């Protein structure tokens, strides 16, 4: 598209739309399959959680592509960065089980998409028997438990 004379923002929007469409296809399939596992839950909760996670994946790719000027360096940075965020989730989760962190520390760590996905899937698994709905998630009792 650069060869056609289009500006840079059009290239970024096209990159986002193409990759988000690919991820949306897998999110829809995963949400449908997850709904069969958690029959009492609302499927839109898992859908919204996974759509937000796919946004984070694309924005992570945007961030890496701004720092890397070649495909090899970008792939290396993305792999190392994603592994660091995964181990950060494992480290944070193991210490959070032993002694709970404060709400502010948890929200700061939720900027990591893997930790946010872990919190969301933890809420889905916590309310597995009664089902997860947006009404349940928006109650203030949950925020005190969180």
N, C-alpha and C positions, 0 to 999 in steps of 0.2 A: 504494500500500500504506500510505502514511502516513495517507490518508483513512480507512482501515479500522481505524486504531488500532494497527497493528503497530509494534514497536520498530525502532530504527534498524539494529541488527545483522541483523535478518531481511531488511531492504531490501538491505543490503550482500551478504548470502549469496545472495539471489535474483539480484542483479546479476552476481555472480561466476559462478553456475551457468549463467545464460542466455548470457553472453558466452563462457565457457569451452566450452560445448557448441558454439557457432558456430565457435570457433577449432579445436576438436577435429576437427570435420568436415573442415576444410581441412588440418589436420595429417595426418589419415589418408590423404587423397588425395595430398598431397605426399610422404608416406613411401612410398606404393605406387609413385608415379611415380619417385621417387629410387631405389627398389630395382631398377627396370628399367634404370637407368643404371649402377648399381654392383651387378652381379650377384653378386659374390663376398662382398659385405658383408652383415652381418646387418641386416635392415630395422628391428629394434627399436632399434638404436643411433641411427639417424636419427629414429625416432619419439620416443625419450626426449629427444633434443636439441631437437626442435621443440616438444614439450610443455613443456619447461622454458622455452623462449623465449616460448611463448604465456602461461605464468604471469607472466613478466616484463612482457609487454605489458599484461596486466590489472592488475597491481600498479602499473605506471606510470600507468594510467588512474585507479586509486584515489588515488594520490598527487596527481595533478593535480586531481581532483574535490574533495579536501579543501581545496585552496588557492583554488579558483575557485568563485564563488557564482552565476555565470551561464553559460549554454551558450557564449556568444560568447567570453568570457574563457577558459573552459576549453579551447575549440578552439584559440584562439590560443596559449595556454601549451603545449598538447600538441604543436602543430606546431613551435613554436620549440624546445621541449625535445627532441623527437625529432630535429630537424635538428642540434642541438648534439651530441647523442650520436652521430649518424651521422658528423659531421665529426670528432669526437673519435676515432672508429674509424679514419677515413681518415688522420688525423694520426698516431695511435699506430702504425698498421700501416706507414706509410711510413718512420717512424723506426726501427721494429723490424726492417725489412729491412736497413737500413744497418748498424746495430749493435744486437745483441740486448740487450733489457732484462733485468734480473735477474728471478728467479722471483717475488720479493715484489712487484715493480712490475707484473709481468704479472697476478698474482692480484688486486692492488688494482684494476687496470684491467678485469679480468674482471667486476667488479660492473656495468659497463655491459653491458646485454644484447646490444648489437650486437657488442662485442668478444668476448664469450663465444661468440656464434654464429659469429663469424669464426674463433675458435680451433677450435671443433668441426668446422666445415666444412673447415678446413685439415687437421685430422687425418684426416677422411674422404678428402680428396683425396690426402694423403700416402700412405695405405695403399690406394690405389685398385686396384693390381694384385693384392695378396694378400688384400684384403678387410679390413674393420674389424669386429671382434668385441669384446665386453666383456672377454674374456680378454686380448686384445692391449692394450686401453686401460688395464688395471689393472696392467700390468707396471711395475716401477720404472725400466726403461730409458727409457720414454717420458717419465717425469717429469724425467729428466736432460736429455733433448732439448728438453723444453718450456721 
